Amino acid sequence: MADVQELTKVEEWKRLLAESESTPVLLIKHSTRCPISAEAHDEFMKHAVVEALPGVRYARVLVVEHRPVSNAVAEDTGVKHESPQVLLLKNGMSVWSISHWRITAAALKEQASRLG
């Protein structure tokens, strides 16, 4: 089971992005006001709890509650904001992203398993 870091400050995001230089990160951008996002969040958590891969960090941004962090993620990665959205960060950049109904525990496991 992986810890899922809650990003509430832009500084935390910047630190996590820098850490992705050595440790891959799966990050979910989650809207607490959207039922599609709730489903995606459940799938993300299922993966993080049941199938988390060693050596991968997991993090979450609540896009309504922490809009500046969400905006910084989009700006720093160059990945247009969507919610729900999962980004795989490696070497200080987004190397893969997925959104909406395509976010499943199986899709996350498949992508994360390619990191080896």
C-alpha positions as CSV (number, residue, x, y, z in Angstrom):
1,M,0.0,0.0,0.0
2,A,1.3,3.4,-1.0
3,D,1.0,6.6,0.9
4,V,-0.7,9.2,-1.2
5,Q,0.7,12.7,-0.6
6,E,-1.8,15.5,-0.5
7,L,-0.4,18.6,-2.3
8,T,-1.8,21.8,-0.8
9,K,1.0,24.3,-1.5
10,V,2.8,25.1,-4.7
11,E,6.1,24.6,-2.9
12,E,5.1,21.0,-2.2
13,W,4.3,20.5,-5.9
14,K,7.7,22.0,-6.9
15,R,9.5,19.7,-4.5
16,L,7.6,16.6,-5.8
17,L,8.4,17.6,-9.4
18,A,12.1,17.9,-8.6
19,E,12.0,14.5,-6.8
20,S,10.6,12.9,-9.9
21,E,14.1,13.2,-11.3
22,S,14.9,10.1,-9.3
23,T,11.6,8.6,-8.3
24,P,8.6,8.3,-10.7
25,V,5.4,9.9,-9.5
26,L,1.7,9.2,-10.3
27,L,-0.3,12.3,-9.6
28,I,-4.1,12.6,-9.7
29,K,-5.9,15.9,-10.1
30,H,-9.2,15.4,-8.5
31,S,-12.4,17.5,-8.3
32,T,-14.4,16.8,-5.2
33,R,-17.5,18.3,-7.0
34,C,-17.5,15.9,-10.0
35,P,-19.0,12.4,-10.0
36,I,-16.7,11.3,-12.9
37,S,-13.7,12.5,-10.8
38,A,-15.0,10.5,-7.8
39,E,-15.0,7.3,-9.9
40,A,-11.5,8.1,-11.2
41,H,-10.3,8.9,-7.7
42,D,-11.6,5.5,-6.5
43,E,-9.7,3.8,-9.3
44,F,-6.5,5.7,-8.5
45,M,-6.8,4.8,-4.8
46,K,-7.6,1.1,-5.6
47,H,-4.3,1.0,-7.6
48,A,-2.4,2.9,-4.8
49,V,-3.7,0.6,-2.1
50,V,-3.8,-2.8,-3.8
51,E,-1.3,-2.6,-6.6
52,A,1.2,0.1,-5.7
53,L,4.6,-0.5,-7.2
54,P,7.7,-0.1,-5.1
55,G,9.7,2.9,-6.0
56,V,6.7,4.9,-7.3
57,R,5.4,7.9,-5.4
58,Y,1.7,8.7,-5.3
59,A,0.2,12.2,-4.9
60,R,-3.1,14.0,-5.2
61,V,-4.2,17.6,-5.8
62,L,-7.8,18.6,-5.0
63,V,-8.3,21.0,-7.9
64,V,-11.1,23.1,-6.3
65,E,-9.6,23.4,-2.9
66,H,-6.0,24.0,-4.1
67,R,-6.5,25.7,-7.4
68,P,-3.0,27.4,-7.3
69,V,-1.4,24.0,-7.1
70,S,-3.5,22.6,-9.9
71,N,-2.6,25.6,-12.1
72,A,1.1,25.1,-11.3
73,V,0.9,21.5,-12.3
74,A,-0.5,22.4,-15.7
75,E,1.9,25.3,-16.2
76,D,5.0,23.3,-15.2
77,T,4.2,20.2,-17.1
78,G,2.7,21.8,-20.2
79,V,-0.2,19.4,-19.9
80,K,-3.6,21.1,-20.4
81,H,-5.7,20.9,-17.2
82,E,-8.4,18.4,-17.1
83,S,-10.2,16.9,-14.2
84,P,-10.0,14.1,-13.3
85,Q,-6.5,13.6,-14.7
86,V,-3.6,11.4,-13.8
87,L,0.0,12.3,-14.8
88,L,3.1,10.2,-14.7
89,L,6.1,12.3,-13.8
90,K,9.6,11.1,-14.5
91,N,12.8,13.1,-14.9
92,G,11.1,16.3,-13.9
93,M,8.4,16.1,-16.6
94,S,5.1,14.5,-17.5
95,V,5.7,11.5,-19.7
96,W,2.1,10.2,-19.8
97,S,-1.3,11.5,-18.9
98,I,-4.8,10.1,-18.9
99,S,-8.2,11.6,-18.0
100,H,-11.8,11.0,-17.3
101,W,-13.2,7.5,-17.8
102,R,-9.9,6.2,-19.1
103,I,-8.5,6.4,-15.5
104,T,-8.7,2.8,-14.2
105,A,-6.7,0.8,-11.8
106,A,-5.7,-1.5,-14.7
107,A,-4.5,1.4,-16.9
108,L,-2.5,2.8,-14.0
109,K,-0.9,-0.5,-13.2
110,E,0.0,-1.1,-16.8
111,Q,1.6,2.3,-17.2
112,A,3.4,2.1,-13.9
113,S,4.7,-1.4,-14.6
114,R,6.5,0.0,-17.7
115,L,8.8,2.0,-15.4
116,G,11.0,-0.9,-14.6
